[in-house]
């Protein structure tokens, strides 16, 4: 696992960099209650699409009742693209699938949802120059990583699709985690799913990380999830990138929370290894 909580500012947004996250919902009121109780989000509603706002800045979208591919039912990451249709065509040419054809959204962005050759689902979105996506504060986007059993295929696909620089963390065998960068900025991670931690029934998937502020912390967030009717699927644990917990909301959607202020330094002989990481195989 590798987390870079401070994402690039919008003015520095490159093609292939995260620009949005969405959670499709069927019960908007229940979703609002949960995430307001957890992170203090407020909302701006527009024809069946609620935009979560933190300190006046949009941080996530909650589309309601949209006809969705089966795989697109959880927290979904969107990457910036300069042309959604061209990206969809390239995905198909590289062996991926287009799950939602490029379309113009109500906010005038152009969006497509795809599946990479290993099965991970994410979106691409062409956004205007004044697009806002908050990445600081309690409950804001912090990081995302692809969990897949075929790391080499995923690395090659996204290197070609998004022109990422790929850096291996660890030895590539015991610890197989890569960081994808754009013009020197680390933007995403890719983790090989080990047999011990991920049953064969669990498909490739993206994990979204949201920020826990130092004043509140990951442990308090985990407790609050339980109070709000959710589940803690991985108890809080320490990493070199912060204290992390994995949870499910009231409706079963999975995401992780990281408090980057609680990072555990690595000694020289620990570089490349995870610290107290339950996913370390």
N, C-alpha and C positions, 0 to 999 in steps of 0.2 A: 504494500500500500504506500502511496505517495500522495500527499495533499498539498496543494498550493492555495491557501485560503484567499489570498488577495488577487483576484482576477484582474486582467487589464481593464482600464477605463474605456468607456465607449469610444472616446476619440481615438483610441489605439486599437480598435477592434479590427482584427484581420479575418480574412476568409478562413473558415475552419475553427474559429474561436467560438466558445459558448456565447449565445446571445439571448437565450430564453429557456425557461422550463415550464412545463404544463402538467396538470393533473386532471385528466378527464373524470367528471363526476356525474352521478345520477341524482344525488340529493344535495343540491347546492347549499341549502340552509345548514344541513348537518356538517358539510365540509367547512363552511365558514365558521361555525361554532368551534370546531376542533382546532383549526389553525389560528383563529383569533385567540383562543384560550392558551394555545401553545406558544405562539410567537408575537401576539398582539397585532396581527395583520388587520388592515382595513381594506375595503373593497370599492371598486368602481365597476358597476354592472353595465353591460351593453349587449342587449339582445341575446341572452343566453350564454354570455361569456363574461365571467367575473375576473377582473384584474386585481390581484393582491398588491397592496401598497404598504411600504414600510418607510416611515419618515418622509412621506410625500413622493417616494420613488417606486415605480412598479418593480416587483420582484418575481411574480409568477402569474400564470394564467390558469383559470378553472373553467374549461369549456363544459357545457352542460348538454347531455343528450345527443351528442354528435354521433353519426354513424361511423364506427371505428373498426379497423381491423382487429382481430382477436388479440394480437400481440400488443396493441397500443391501448392499454387500459391502466397503466401505472404511471408513475412519475416519468416524464419524457423530456430528454434534453434536446435542444435545438442549437445547431451550429450556424454561424453566419455564412451565407453564400452570396456571391454577386449575381447569380442567375439560377433560380430554383429549377427551371426546366432543363438547363444544360447539366446541372448536377444530377438530376434524376436519370438523364440519358447516360451519363458516365457511370452511375451506379449500376445500371443494367448491363452496360458493356463490360464492367469489371466482375460480373458474376453475382451482384447483389439483387435485391428485389425492391420494386417501388410499391409500397403499400397504400400510399395516397398520392394520387397524381397532383402535380403542381397546381395550386389554386391561389387566387387572391383573397386574402382575409378581410374582415371588416375594418381592421386597422391599416389597410393598404399594404401590408406586407405580402410577400409571395412565399408559400410554404409547401414543402413536400415531406412525406414520412417514408423512410426506407428501412430495409433490413440488410445488414452486411452478410457476406457469405457464411459467417459462423452463427448467424441468427440474432445478433443484437439489433434492437430497434431504436432508432432516433430520427430526429427531424432536421431539415435544413430550412433556413428562413432568410430571405432577402429583406433587410430592414432599411428604412430611410436614415439619412444622416443625423436626424434629431432623435433617433430611437434611444430610449432609456431602459436600462436593466440594472437594478441595484445589486451590488455584490459586497456590500458592507452592512454590518448591523445584525442584530439578533434575528435569525430566521431568513437571512439572505443566502443566495447561492454561494457555495464555497468551492466545490470541486465536483468532478464526475469521473467515473472510471468504467471501462467495459470489462465485465467478467465473462471469460470465454474459455473453452477447452482447447481452442486452436489459436494460440497467440501469434504464431508466425503468419498464418493466413490473415488475421485481423490487422497485424502491423503492416503487411504488404498492401492490403486493400486500402487502408486509410492513408498510407504513405503516398500511394498513387492518386487517390481521390482528392486529398486535401494538401498534398505536398508537405506533410509533416516530417520533421526530423525525429527519429526514433532513438531513444537512449534506454538501454537495458539497466535495470536496477537489480542488484544481486547477481547470482551466478547463472541465471537463465534456466536452471534445473530445479534446485531446491527452492529457490525464490525466483520466480519468473514474473517480473513486473516491469513494464516499459512506460516511459513518460514521453508523450508526444508534444512537440514544440513547434511554434510558428514564429519565425524571425526572432529567435532567442527567448520567446515567452513560453513557459510550460503551460499547456492548456488542458491536457487530459491525461488520464492514465489507462493502462490496460493490464489486467491481472489474469493469470492462468488459474482456472478453477481446479482446485485439487480434489481428488476423490474422497478424501476424508471429510472435507468441509462442505462439499456440494454433492448431494445425491444425484444419480444419473438422470432423474426426472426433472432437475432444475435446468432450464435452458439458458443459453447465453443471454446476458441482460446488462443494462447500464445501472449503476448505482449513483444516485444523486446525493451529494452532501450539502446540508444546510448548516449555517453557522450558529453555534451557541456562544453568546457573549460571555466574557470572563466573569462578569458580575453574576451570571446565572449558572453557567457551566453545564456540561453534558449530563452529569448525574441528576441534576435538578430537572433537566428536560426529560430524561427517562422517567423520572417519577411522575412528572406532569402528564406524560403520554398515558400512563396507567390510569391516572385520575380522570382523564378525558375519554376513557373507553378504548384506548389502543393497547398495543402489546410491545414489550421489549424483547426483540429476538436475539440480540447480542448485548450482554451487559457492558457498561462502560469499561473501556480498557485504554491503556496508555500506548502512544506511538511517538516516533520522532517528529510527527507533524501535528500533534495535539491529542487531546482525549476524545475518544470516539465511542458512539453507541449506535446500534442499528435498531430501528423501531418500525412498527406498522401502525398506521392511523386507524381511526374508528371503522374504516371500511376495508381494511386489509392492505392498503397501498404501502409499500416499503420504501424507506429512505434512511439515510444516516445523518447524524448530527456530529459536528466536530467543534471542540473548543481549542483553537490554535494556540491559546496562551498557555496551555498545559502540555506543551511539547516536552518529550523526554530526550535529552541529548544522547547521541551515540558515541561510544568509545571507538577508538581506531579499529579494534578487532570486531566490532559489531556492524561496521559499515556494510550495507547491502542486506542486512537481516532485519526482520520486523521485531519490535519489542512488544511482548505480551499481546501479540496479534492472533486471535483465534482462527484466522484464515491461513496462518502460516503452516504449510504442509512440509 
